[in-house]
Amino acid sequence: MTQSIDIEKLAKLSRLTLSDAEAAQAKERLQALLKLMENLKELDLKDVEPMVADAASSLRDDVPVQGFSYEQAFMNAPQEENYHFAIPKVM
C-alpha cells in the first residue's frame, strides 16, 4: 500500500492551520486509518449475511430545534454578501 497524503492540501481545504508537528501527527493518523481500510478489503465476507437495522429504532421524533444564528452560519465562510455565501462565478 503506497498512499500519498498531502496534509497541506487537506488542511487548506479544511481551513486549518497546522504546525509541522501537528501535520506530521495528522499524516501518521491518516496513514494508519488507510491501512485499516486496506485490511478490511482483505476480509472474506461472501458468507456473511448483511445486517438490517430496525427502522423503528433508528427514527426519532421530529421535534423543531433552534437553528444556527447568522454569525454561526457564516463564521467560516470565505466571503458573505447580503446574508448569502459569496462565491466566484462559474461559467
KEZAVO-736858 format. One record per residue: residue in three letters; x, y, z of N, C-alpha, C in turn. Coordinates in nm, 3 decimals. Layout:
REM KEZAVO-736858
> code	nu	nv	nw	cau	cav	caw	cu	cv	cw
> ALA	X	Y	Z	X	Y	Z	X	Y	Z
...
REM end
This chain:
REM KEZAVO-736858
> code	nu	nv	nw	cau	cav	caw	cu	cv	cw
> MET	0.085	-0.118	0.000	0.000	0.000	0.000	0.088	0.123	0.000
> THR	0.081	0.200	-0.104	0.156	0.325	-0.109	0.057	0.437	-0.132
> GLN	0.021	0.504	-0.026	-0.072	0.616	-0.034	0.005	0.745	-0.007
> SER	-0.012	0.841	-0.092	0.049	0.972	-0.070	-0.058	1.064	-0.014
> ILE	-0.031	1.117	0.104	-0.128	1.205	0.170	-0.070	1.345	0.171
> ASP	-0.140	1.439	0.112	-0.097	1.578	0.110	-0.168	1.651	0.223
> ILE	-0.103	1.654	0.338	-0.162	1.715	0.457	-0.184	1.864	0.438
> GLU	-0.091	1.932	0.371	-0.106	2.076	0.350	-0.233	2.105	0.270
> LYS	-0.259	2.024	0.167	-0.379	2.045	0.086	-0.505	2.017	0.168
> LEU	-0.503	1.908	0.245	-0.619	1.877	0.329	-0.644	1.986	0.432
> ALA	-0.538	2.037	0.492	-0.552	2.143	0.591	-0.610	2.269	0.527
> LYS	-0.563	2.303	0.408	-0.614	2.422	0.339	-0.762	2.406	0.306
> LEU	-0.799	2.288	0.254	-0.940	2.264	0.220	-1.028	2.266	0.345
> SER	-0.971	2.227	0.459	-1.045	2.223	0.585	-1.036	2.355	0.660
> ARG	-0.962	2.449	0.604	-0.939	2.579	0.667	-0.876	2.563	0.805
> LEU	-0.773	2.478	0.811	-0.699	2.454	0.934	-0.557	2.507	0.920
> THR	-0.503	2.554	1.028	-0.364	2.594	1.032	-0.294	2.494	1.122
> LEU	-0.200	2.417	1.066	-0.130	2.313	1.141	0.018	2.346	1.152
> SER	0.073	2.321	1.271	0.217	2.331	1.286	0.281	2.210	1.220
> ASP	0.412	2.210	1.204	0.480	2.096	1.144	0.455	1.969	1.225
> ALA	0.457	1.982	1.358	0.433	1.865	1.445	0.290	1.814	1.429
> GLU	0.194	1.906	1.423	0.054	1.865	1.406	0.033	1.801	1.269
> ALA	0.098	1.854	1.167	0.085	1.797	1.032	0.144	1.657	1.028
> ALA	0.258	1.637	1.094	0.320	1.504	1.096	0.230	1.405	1.170
> GLN	0.172	1.449	1.281	0.082	1.362	1.357	-0.044	1.329	1.275
> ALA	-0.099	1.428	1.207	-0.217	1.405	1.124	-0.186	1.306	1.012
> LYS	-0.068	1.319	0.952	-0.029	1.228	0.844	-0.018	1.086	0.895
> GLU	0.043	1.068	1.013	0.055	0.934	1.072	-0.082	0.874	1.097
> ARG	-0.172	0.953	1.154	-0.307	0.902	1.186	-0.384	0.866	1.060
> LEU	-0.374	0.950	0.956	-0.444	0.921	0.831	-0.386	0.796	0.763
> GLN	-0.254	0.780	0.769	-0.193	0.660	0.710	-0.239	0.535	0.786
> ALA	-0.249	0.544	0.919	-0.298	0.431	0.998	-0.442	0.398	0.961
> LEU	-0.523	0.501	0.941	-0.663	0.480	0.902	-0.673	0.414	0.765
> LEU	-0.592	0.460	0.671	-0.592	0.400	0.538	-0.546	0.253	0.543
> LYS	-0.450	0.224	0.631	-0.404	0.086	0.646	-0.518	-0.002	0.700
> LEU	-0.592	0.049	0.797	-0.707	-0.025	0.850	-0.811	-0.051	0.740
> MET	-0.835	0.048	0.656	-0.931	0.030	0.547	-0.882	-0.075	0.448
> GLU	-0.753	-0.076	0.422	-0.696	-0.179	0.333	-0.714	-0.318	0.395
> ASN	-0.695	-0.328	0.526	-0.713	-0.457	0.595	-0.857	-0.506	0.583
> LEU	-0.953	-0.414	0.587	-1.094	-0.454	0.574	-1.123	-0.512	0.436
> LYS	-1.053	-0.463	0.333	-1.074	-0.514	0.198	-1.032	-0.661	0.186
> GLU	-0.943	-0.706	0.273	-0.891	-0.842	0.266	-0.984	-0.945	0.331
> LEU	-1.086	-0.900	0.402	-1.177	-0.993	0.469	-1.264	-1.067	0.369
> ASP	-1.285	-1.196	0.395	-1.372	-1.278	0.312	-1.513	-1.272	0.372
> LEU	-1.601	-1.197	0.310	-1.735	-1.175	0.364	-1.845	-1.236	0.278
> LYS	-1.807	-1.329	0.190	-1.908	-1.382	0.099	-2.017	-1.463	0.171
> ASP	-1.987	-1.522	0.287	-2.087	-1.600	0.360	-2.150	-1.523	0.475
> VAL	-2.127	-1.395	0.483	-2.180	-1.314	0.593	-2.309	-1.246	0.546
> GLU	-2.414	-1.266	0.624	-2.542	-1.204	0.591	-2.538	-1.055	0.623
> PRO	-2.596	-0.972	0.539	-2.600	-0.828	0.568	-2.686	-0.801	0.691
> MET	-2.644	-0.703	0.769	-2.724	-0.663	0.885	-2.830	-0.565	0.838
> VAL	-2.950	-0.582	0.888	-3.058	-0.490	0.857	-3.098	-0.422	0.986
> ALA	-3.085	-0.291	0.988	-3.120	-0.216	1.108	-3.271	-0.209	1.120
> ASP	-3.317	-0.212	1.243	-3.459	-0.198	1.270	-3.497	-0.051	1.248
> ALA	-3.577	-0.025	1.146	-3.609	0.113	1.110	-3.677	0.188	1.224
> ALA	-3.758	0.119	1.302	-3.830	0.186	1.410	-3.734	0.237	1.517
> SER	-3.625	0.165	1.541	-3.534	0.207	1.647	-3.441	0.319	1.601
> SER	-3.425	0.336	1.470	-3.333	0.438	1.421	-3.401	0.572	1.397
> LEU	-3.533	0.577	1.407	-3.604	0.702	1.385	-3.627	0.773	1.517
> ARG	-3.634	0.902	1.513	-3.662	0.981	1.632	-3.780	1.072	1.603
> ASP	-3.838	1.126	1.707	-3.949	1.219	1.689	-3.899	1.344	1.618
> ASP	-3.981	1.398	1.532	-3.947	1.519	1.459	-3.982	1.640	1.547
> VAL	-3.881	1.689	1.617	-3.902	1.799	1.710	-3.825	1.921	1.659
> PRO	-3.891	2.035	1.645	-3.819	2.154	1.598	-3.713	2.196	1.700
> VAL	-3.598	2.238	1.650	-3.490	2.287	1.736	-3.442	2.421	1.681
> GLN	-3.375	2.497	1.767	-3.321	2.626	1.726	-3.211	2.604	1.623
> GLY	-3.215	2.677	1.512	-3.113	2.666	1.408	-2.992	2.752	1.442
> PHE	-2.901	2.763	1.345	-2.782	2.844	1.363	-2.816	2.992	1.358
> SER	-2.742	3.071	1.433	-2.755	3.215	1.421	-2.679	3.257	1.294
> TYR	-2.703	3.380	1.250	-2.633	3.432	1.132	-2.482	3.422	1.153
> GLU	-2.435	3.462	1.271	-2.291	3.461	1.300	-2.235	3.319	1.294
> GLN	-2.308	3.222	1.349	-2.261	3.083	1.347	-2.258	3.029	1.204
> ALA	-2.359	3.060	1.125	-2.368	3.005	0.990	-2.256	3.056	0.900
> PHE	-2.216	3.179	0.918	-2.117	3.239	0.829	-1.979	3.253	0.893
> MET	-1.960	3.191	1.009	-1.835	3.205	1.083	-1.713	3.164	1.001
> ASN	-1.719	3.055	0.925	-1.605	3.005	0.849	-1.616	3.032	0.699
> ALA	-1.714	3.112	0.660	-1.731	3.141	0.518	-1.617	3.231	0.469
> PRO	-1.561	3.200	0.352	-1.455	3.286	0.300	-1.505	3.427	0.271
> GLN	-1.628	3.438	0.224	-1.690	3.568	0.199	-1.841	3.552	0.212
> GLU	-1.905	3.658	0.259	-2.051	3.661	0.260	-2.096	3.798	0.213
> GLU	-2.213	3.798	0.152	-2.265	3.922	0.096	-2.417	3.920	0.106
> ASN	-2.474	4.016	0.175	-2.619	4.027	0.190	-2.682	3.897	0.242
> TYR	-2.624	3.842	0.348	-2.675	3.721	0.412	-2.670	3.598	0.322
> HIS	-2.573	3.595	0.227	-2.552	3.480	0.139	-2.404	3.449	0.132
> PHE	-2.370	3.325	0.104	-2.232	3.289	0.079	-2.192	3.348	-0.056
> ALA	-2.080	3.419	-0.062	-2.033	3.478	-0.187	-1.929	3.385	-0.247
> ILE	-1.952	3.343	-0.370	-1.858	3.254	-0.439	-1.829	3.311	-0.577
> PRO	-1.714	3.274	-0.636	-1.684	3.323	-0.770	-1.781	3.266	-0.873
> LYS	-1.805	3.343	-0.979	-1.891	3.295	-1.087	-1.827	3.175	-1.154
> VAL	-1.911	3.081	-1.195	-1.865	2.963	-1.269	-1.932	2.968	-1.404
> MET	-1.851	2.975	-1.507	-1.907	2.985	-1.642	-1.889	2.855	-1.715
REM end
